[in-house]
Amino acid sequence: MSVFSAPAYDDHELVTFCSDSHSGLRAIIAVHDSTLGPAVGGCRMFPYSGEEEALHDVLRLSRGMTYKSALAGLPFGGGKSVIIGDPHKQKSRELLLAMGDFIDAQNGRYIAAEDSGTAVADIRTMSERTRWVSGLEDNEHGGDPSPSTALGVYLAMRTAVRHRLGSADLSGISVAIQGLGHVGYHLARHLVADGATVYGADVNAANLERAVTDLGLTPVQPGEILQLQVDVVAPCAMGAVWNADSIDLLRAGIVCGAANNQLAGESDAVHMLDRGVLYCPDFLVNAGGIIDVHHQGLASPASVKRTHIARIETSLGKVLQRSDEQQRPTHVIAQELAEEYLNQASRCAAPLQAAS
């Protein structure tokens, strides 16, 4: 398996692998770009079919983190790590400690946080072996940044609905949520409180039952949720849900969700535009979590953190306006905006580097 010829490779600064026979750990760390600062990104644990699938995921996810931090105005680069394994069956204290050792070996080039398949408690275990972790400080959610991710998506959805439908709020708007875990549940809570009609699906029966019982949303089969006739579809599970076939089946006019890497390929952004779907770039709208982690480290007041998360609305509004003016995909516009920020930062840093 060649990293340099991998389809998702994008001049990543660092891609490193770990195999620990004692704990069973098989993991990959990828650092995409550190122009803005050390690479920060979640540690995902997932039962990948093999190393090639895991490599593809970590390369795409780390690149997305670069853009996410740039658009959110954070002093972080883009990085990610993945552990190959079923988090419900193969996660152990020994494996998490070994992952901590792996992270520590990068000497601060990568800083880990919780992600799909891991939790704040798992990152705390890793912290016994490394200081290069984040999101451990207590907040109103015990350190869990997912409610902040949900808040950012909710605010972005409100912006998209106002832009496309002219509605001042989400009352009466119909939304289908795929995935009702940490982020999807809190997103549904915001929407229900706003008076939206919410449909939900999850492969985990307990997640679905909790959302139905607590929030009163309407349950839908997982295979049907993305094709519902609704105003907004919100993917909040795994990525790569949008390809040529699934986009053709879309009956919603807006896509705005928390899942990373929702587009299976770059050409799918064009397909969204051609279908007349307003696609909200995932790496822009789901930045609330990393913003939360940043402010945990600063011990910022909750009001300061929420003000920062609210800037997602402004950034998305700028992307939507440019997309309308230029008739180009929102995904591409958002990437270009992030690259503008990165180039500005690089130019500002160059004289300092030359003088040092």
RAGI-V701924 format. One record per pair of residues at least 24 apart in sequence whose C-alpha atoms are under 8 Angstrom apart, sorted by the first residue. I is the first residue (numbers start at 0). GAP is how many residues later the second one is. D is the distance in whole Angstrom. If there is no record, write none. Layout:
I & GAP & D
I & GAP & D
This chain:
0 & 51 & 7
2 & 52 & 8
5 & 50 & 7
6 & 49 & 7
7 & 48 & 6
7 & 51 & 6
7 & 52 & 6
8 & 50 & 6
8 & 51 & 8
9 & 49 & 8
9 & 53 & 8
11 & 47 & 8
17 & 84 & 7
19 & 78 & 7
22 & 69 & 8
22 & 71 & 5
22 & 72 & 5
22 & 75 & 7
23 & 71 & 7
24 & 58 & 7
24 & 59 & 8
24 & 70 & 6
24 & 73 & 7
24 & 74 & 7
25 & 57 & 6
25 & 58 & 6
25 & 59 & 8
26 & 54 & 7
26 & 55 & 6
26 & 56 & 4
26 & 57 & 6
26 & 72 & 8
27 & 26 & 8
27 & 27 & 7
27 & 30 & 7
27 & 53 & 6
27 & 54 & 5
27 & 55 & 7
28 & 29 & 7
28 & 50 & 7
28 & 51 & 6
28 & 52 & 4
28 & 53 & 7
28 & 74 & 8
28 & 81 & 8
29 & 28 & 6
29 & 29 & 6
29 & 32 & 6
29 & 49 & 6
29 & 50 & 6
29 & 51 & 6
30 & 31 & 6
30 & 46 & 8
30 & 47 & 6
30 & 48 & 4
30 & 49 & 7
30 & 78 & 8
30 & 79 & 7
31 & 27 & 8
31 & 30 & 6
31 & 31 & 5
31 & 34 & 7
31 & 45 & 7
31 & 46 & 5
31 & 47 & 6
32 & 30 & 8
32 & 33 & 6
32 & 44 & 5
32 & 45 & 5
32 & 46 & 8
33 & 32 & 8
33 & 42 & 7
33 & 43 & 4
33 & 44 & 7
34 & 42 & 6
34 & 307 & 7
34 & 310 & 7
34 & 311 & 6
35 & 34 & 8
35 & 38 & 8
35 & 39 & 5
35 & 40 & 5
35 & 41 & 5
35 & 306 & 7
35 & 309 & 7
36 & 38 & 5
36 & 39 & 4
36 & 40 & 5
37 & 37 & 8
37 & 38 & 5
37 & 39 & 5
37 & 40 & 8
37 & 70 & 7
37 & 71 & 6
37 & 72 & 6
37 & 73 & 7
38 & 27 & 8
38 & 37 & 6
38 & 38 & 4
38 & 39 & 5
38 & 40 & 5
38 & 41 & 8
38 & 70 & 6
38 & 71 & 5
38 & 72 & 6
39 & 25 & 8
39 & 36 & 6
39 & 37 & 6
39 & 38 & 6
39 & 39 & 5
39 & 40 & 7
39 & 70 & 6
39 & 71 & 5
39 & 72 & 6
39 & 73 & 8
40 & 24 & 7
40 & 37 & 7
40 & 38 & 5
40 & 39 & 5
40 & 40 & 7
40 & 69 & 8
40 & 70 & 7
40 & 71 & 5
40 & 72 & 6
40 & 249 & 8
41 & 37 & 8
41 & 38 & 6
41 & 39 & 7
41 & 70 & 5
41 & 71 & 4
41 & 72 & 5
41 & 73 & 5
42 & 37 & 6
42 & 38 & 5
42 & 39 & 6
42 & 40 & 7
42 & 69 & 6
42 & 70 & 6
42 & 71 & 6
42 & 72 & 5
42 & 73 & 8
42 & 75 & 7
43 & 36 & 8
43 & 37 & 6
43 & 38 & 5
43 & 39 & 6
43 & 70 & 7
43 & 71 & 5
43 & 72 & 5
43 & 73 & 6
43 & 74 & 6
44 & 37 & 6
44 & 38 & 5
44 & 39 & 6
44 & 40 & 6
44 & 41 & 7
44 & 42 & 6
44 & 70 & 8
44 & 71 & 6
44 & 72 & 5
44 & 73 & 6
45 & 36 & 7
45 & 37 & 6
45 & 38 & 6
45 & 39 & 5
45 & 40 & 5
45 & 41 & 6
45 & 70 & 8
45 & 71 & 6
46 & 37 & 6
46 & 38 & 4
46 & 39 & 5
46 & 40 & 8
47 & 36 & 6
47 & 37 & 7
49 & 34 & 8
50 & 33 & 8
53 & 28 & 7
53 & 30 & 7
57 & 24 & 6
59 & 201 & 7
60 & 199 & 7
60 & 200 & 7
63 & 196 & 8
63 & 197 & 7
63 & 219 & 6
64 & 218 & 7
66 & 216 & 7
66 & 217 & 8
66 & 268 & 7
66 & 271 & 5
66 & 272 & 8
67 & 215 & 5
67 & 216 & 6
67 & 219 & 6
67 & 270 & 8
68 & 218 & 7
68 & 221 & 8
69 & 268 & 5
69 & 271 & 6
69 & 272 & 7
70 & 213 & 7
70 & 244 & 7
70 & 266 & 7
70 & 267 & 5
70 & 270 & 8
71 & 212 & 7
71 & 215 & 7
71 & 219 & 7
71 & 239 & 8
71 & 240 & 7
73 & 217 & 7
73 & 220 & 8
78 & 31 & 6
78 & 32 & 8
79 & 30 & 8
79 & 32 & 7
80 & 31 & 8
86 & 30 & 5
86 & 31 & 7
92 & 32 & 7
95 & 26 & 7
95 & 27 & 8
95 & 29 & 6
95 & 30 & 6
96 & 28 & 6
96 & 29 & 5
96 & 31 & 7
96 & 32 & 6
97 & 28 & 8
98 & 27 & 6
99 & 25 & 8
99 & 26 & 4
99 & 27 & 6
99 & 28 & 7
99 & 29 & 5
99 & 30 & 6
100 & 25 & 8
100 & 28 & 6
100 & 29 & 7
102 & 27 & 7
102 & 29 & 7
103 & 25 & 7
103 & 26 & 5
103 & 27 & 7
103 & 28 & 6
106 & 25 & 8
107 & 24 & 6
118 & 25 & 8
119 & 24 & 6
133 & 159 & 7
133 & 163 & 8
134 & 157 & 8
134 & 158 & 5
134 & 159 & 8
134 & 161 & 7
134 & 162 & 7
135 & 160 & 8
136 & 159 & 6
136 & 160 & 7
137 & 158 & 7
138 & 157 & 7
142 & 153 & 8
144 & 143 & 8
144 & 144 & 5
144 & 145 & 7
144 & 147 & 6
144 & 148 & 7
145 & 36 & 6
145 & 37 & 5
145 & 142 & 8
145 & 143 & 6
146 & 35 & 7
146 & 36 & 6
146 & 39 & 6
146 & 40 & 8
146 & 142 & 8
147 & 140 & 5
147 & 141 & 5
147 & 143 & 8
147 & 144 & 6
147 & 161 & 8
148 & 34 & 6
148 & 109 & 7
148 & 137 & 5
148 & 138 & 6
148 & 139 & 4
148 & 140 & 4
148 & 141 & 8
149 & 33 & 5
149 & 34 & 7
149 & 36 & 6
149 & 37 & 5
149 & 108 & 7
149 & 136 & 7
149 & 138 & 7
150 & 35 & 8
150 & 36 & 7
150 & 39 & 8
150 & 137 & 7
150 & 158 & 8
151 & 133 & 6
151 & 134 & 6
151 & 135 & 7
151 & 136 & 5
151 & 157 & 6
151 & 158 & 7
151 & 160 & 7
152 & 34 & 7
152 & 103 & 7
152 & 104 & 6
152 & 105 & 6
152 & 132 & 5
152 & 133 & 6
152 & 135 & 8
153 & 33 & 6
153 & 36 & 7
153 & 37 & 7
154 & 155 & 7
154 & 157 & 7
154 & 158 & 6
155 & 100 & 7
155 & 124 & 8
155 & 129 & 6
155 & 156 & 7
155 & 157 & 5
155 & 160 & 7
156 & 99 & 6
158 & 154 & 6
158 & 157 & 7
158 & 158 & 7
159 & 94 & 7
159 & 96 & 8
159 & 118 & 8
159 & 120 & 8
159 & 157 & 8
160 & 93 & 8
162 & 154 & 8
162 & 157 & 8
163 & 114 & 8
168 & 25 & 8
169 & 24 & 6
169 & 25 & 7
169 & 26 & 6
170 & 24 & 4
170 & 25 & 5
170 & 26 & 8
171 & 24 & 5
171 & 25 & 6
172 & 24 & 6
172 & 58 & 6
172 & 59 & 8
173 & 24 & 6
173 & 25 & 8
173 & 56 & 5
173 & 57 & 5
173 & 58 & 6
174 & 24 & 6
174 & 55 & 6
174 & 56 & 6
174 & 57 & 5
174 & 58 & 6
174 & 59 & 7
175 & 24 & 6
175 & 49 & 6
175 & 50 & 7
175 & 52 & 7
175 & 54 & 7
175 & 56 & 6
175 & 57 & 5
175 & 58 & 6
176 & 24 & 7
176 & 48 & 7
176 & 56 & 6
176 & 57 & 5
176 & 58 & 6
176 & 59 & 7
176 & 80 & 8
177 & 24 & 6
177 & 44 & 7
177 & 47 & 6
177 & 48 & 7
177 & 55 & 8
177 & 56 & 6
177 & 57 & 5
177 & 58 & 5
177 & 59 & 6
178 & 24 & 8
178 & 56 & 7
178 & 57 & 5
178 & 58 & 5
179 & 27 & 6
179 & 28 & 6
179 & 31 & 7
179 & 56 & 7
179 & 57 & 8
180 & 26 & 6
180 & 56 & 8
182 & 53 & 7
182 & 75 & 7
183 & 52 & 6
183 & 53 & 8
183 & 74 & 8
184 & 26 & 6
187 & 27 & 8
187 & 29 & 8
188 & 26 & 7
191 & 25 & 8
198 & 26 & 8
199 & 25 & 7
200 & 24 & 6
225 & 24 & 7
226 & 24 & 6
226 & 25 & 8
227 & 24 & 7
231 & 24 & 7
232 & 24 & 7
233 & 24 & 7
234 & 24 & 6
234 & 27 & 8
237 & 24 & 8
238 & 24 & 7
238 & 25 & 8
239 & 24 & 4
239 & 25 & 8
241 & 26 & 7
242 & 25 & 6
243 & 24 & 6
243 & 27 & 7
246 & 24 & 7
246 & 25 & 7
246 & 28 & 8
247 & 27 & 8
251 & 25 & 7
252 & 24 & 5
252 & 25 & 6
253 & 24 & 5
253 & 25 & 6
253 & 26 & 8
254 & 24 & 5
254 & 25 & 6
255 & 24 & 5
255 & 25 & 8
255 & 26 & 7
255 & 29 & 8
256 & 25 & 7
256 & 28 & 8
256 & 29 & 7
257 & 24 & 6
257 & 27 & 7
257 & 28 & 5
258 & 27 & 8
259 & 26 & 8
268 & 60 & 6
268 & 61 & 7
268 & 62 & 6
268 & 63 & 7
269 & 58 & 8
269 & 59 & 6
271 & 57 & 8
272 & 55 & 7
272 & 56 & 6
277 & 52 & 8
278 & 51 & 6
278 & 52 & 7
279 & 36 & 8
279 & 50 & 7
279 & 51 & 7
280 & 49 & 7
280 & 50 & 5
280 & 53 & 7
283 & 28 & 7
283 & 31 & 8
283 & 32 & 7
283 & 50 & 7
284 & 27 & 6
284 & 31 & 7
286 & 25 & 8
